[in-house]
Amino acid sequence: MGRIRRHPKFDGVFISGPNDNFRLYTVNLDTNRTIYGEKLFEENGIQYREWNPYRSKLGASIRANARKIFLDRNSRLLYLGASSGTTVSHCSDIITNGIIYAVEFSARSLRELVQNCADRPNVIPILADANHPYEYAPYIYDRIDVIFQDVAQPNQTEILIKNIYRYLKPKEGKFIYAIKSRSIDTTVNPNEIFEKEINKLEAAGMQIMDNVSIEKFQNDHIVLFGRYLEHP
């Protein structure tokens, strides 16, 4: 495995092995507990959780050399499509002084999320439909710095735009958007879908800062990193 060391670009992210084929880790905020069967490692009195890029689109983006992830220890993150908490938990490890509002539509997945994050005080699970961002506004008490969206719906881009307009501040707010082409249209070439969804975002006042293919880890996916410039 090799010595675990800080990632050269991202706070709270750690790697081991060669720089062109590294393994990925976060420091376990909930000591001795795993979320999805990931391996735990102790080194110099610190417990690390291996971050599996085949199970996490953000982890896959880092492995695919994303330039920025917008997250640090103080971030306030709105996570749409939290599921049972695989990526949420790694974000929780990174955002030690911030907070994560984790929105999930499925009651079953939310129960798993609550169980998995019961001892993670920086995660607030919310049962809600990301199509209706005003529904969960009463539960959000802080400004939002970053929206992470992983919602596999045909109108996933429109969902993101609605949440950006509701929760992000122009010229300051950032977003991370995992696009699953097959959730939008199974009959169209994925690259055509990606181009169309990017055009929608730019027309809505967003700037795409990075476009990361994670095809090696997740079929028919890209992850966009961008910021909200202005409402057109």
N, C-alpha and C positions, 0 to 999 in steps of 0.2 A: 504493500500500500504506500509506504513512504511517509515522510513527515507531513503532518497537516499544517498548512500555512494560510495566511490571509490571502484572499483573492486580491489581485493587484488593482482592481477597479472598484469593487463593491464592498461597502461597509457591512459587517455581519455575515459575510459569505466567506467560506474557507474551501481550500482545495488540497489535493494531494496528487502525487504522480507527475508525469511530464506535462508541460504546459500545453501541448497539442492534443492531449488525451487525458485530461484530468478527471478525478473524482470530485464530487461536490458535497459540501457539508454546511450545516448550521450548528450553532451551540444550542444544546437542548435546554429550553426554558423549563420544561417539565421533566426533571431528572428521572432517569430510569424508565421512562414511559415511551413507547413507540405508538405511532398512529396507523401505519399501513404496512407493518412488518419490516421497516427499514432497520439497517444495522446501526448499533451504537458503538462508539469508540471512546476510550479514555486516553488522554494524553496530557501530561503535565497538570493533572488535577482537573481537567476540563472534559466534560462529556459532549461529544459531537454526534449528530445524527446524519447519516448519509442521505443525500437528497437525490432521489432517483429521477433522472430526466425522462424516463419512459412513463412515469406516473404523474409528472408535474410539467405543465407547459412553461411556467416561469423557469423552472430548473432546466428544461430543454433549451430555452432561449439563452440562458447563461452558457450552457455547453456549446451552443451554436454561435457564440461570440457576440452577443448583444452588446451594444456600446454603452447603454445606460439602462438602469432598472428603476430609477427614481425613488427607491426606498432607502431609508436610513433609520437609525434608532428612534428618531422623533416623529416619524411620518404618521399622518392620520389617513387611513386607507379605507375606502369603501369597496368591498369585494362583492361583486355580483356573480352569483353562481357558485357559492361556496362549497356545495356538495357536503361530503362528510369531513372535509377539513385537511386533506393532504397538503395542498399548497398553502392554505391558510395557516397551517401549523408552522411551516418554514418561514412564512412572513412574520408570524408571531415571534419566532426566534430572533429575527432581524430587528423588528420594531419594538425594542425592549422598553422604550420610554413613550411610545405612541399608543395608538389604538386602532383596532380593526373592526369595522362594522361589517359583519359577514351575513349577507342576504342569501337566503335559499328558499326556493318555492316548494320543494318536496318535503312534506312533514317527516317522512321516514329518514331522509338524508339529514334533516335538521336535528332529529333526535340523536343520530350518530355524531353530528358535529358538536352538539352540546356535551355528549359523553366524552368525546375526544379532547375537548378544550375546556373541560370543567376546571382544571387547575392552571389555566392560562388567562390571567386577569385582564390581558389586553385584547381579548377577543369577545365581542358582543354578538351572539347569534340572533338573527332576526328572521322570522318566518314571513315571507312577503314575496310578491310578484314584481320582478324588476321592470316589468312593463309599466308599473304605476309608481314612479319614484316618490310621489307625495305621500303614499301610504306609510312609508317608514321614516319620513321626516321627523315625527315626534320622538323617535328613538335616537336621533343623532344630535349630539350636544356640542360637537366641535366642528370647526371648519374641516373640509376635506381637502387634502393635498393631492391625492392620487385616487383614481378609480381603476380598479382591475376588473375586467369583464371576461368571464368564461361561461357564456350562456349559449347553449346550442339550440337556437331558434331561427326560423327563416328570417325574422325581422331583427336579428341580433344587432345590426348596426344602428337601426332606429332606436332600439332600447338604450344603447350606449349614448347616443346623442341626447336623448331626453334626460338621462341622468347627469350628463355633463352640464347641460343648461341649468339643471336644478341645483347641483352641488359644487361645481367648480367655479373658481374665480378666473375671469378672462386674463390671459397673459401670465398667469401663475399656475393654474391647475394642469396636472399631467394625467395621462391615461395609459393603461396597458390593455391591449385588446387581442384576445386569442380568437381568430376567425377560423371556424370550421366550415369549409366550403360545402361539404355534403349535407350539412344542416340547412343550407340555403337553397341548393338546387343540385340534385344528383345527376342531372342530364347535361350540365354545362362544364366545360373545362375549368378546373379549379383556378388557374391563373386569370381567366376572364372574370370569374367571380371576385377574386381578390382585387383586381383593378377597379371593378365597378364599386365595391364597398369603400375602397380608398377614395375614389372620386366623390362618393356621398359624404364622407367625413370632411374632405377639403371644402366642398361646397357649403358645409354646415359651419365652417369657421375653424377647422382643426388643422394643425400642422403635423405631418408625419415626420418624426425625427429618426426613426429606425424601422426597418422592415426585415424581420428575421424569419427565415424559413426553418421550420423544425421538422422537416420531412423525415429526417433520419430517426426521429423519436416518435412522431405522431403523424400519421398519414393525412394528407389534404389539409394541413394547418399552416398558417403563418401567425406570428405575433407582432403586432404593431405597437410601437412606443411613440407617443406624441403629446402635444399640448394643445390646450384650448386658447386660441388667439382672441376671437371675438364672435359675437352673434351676428350673422349677416343681416 
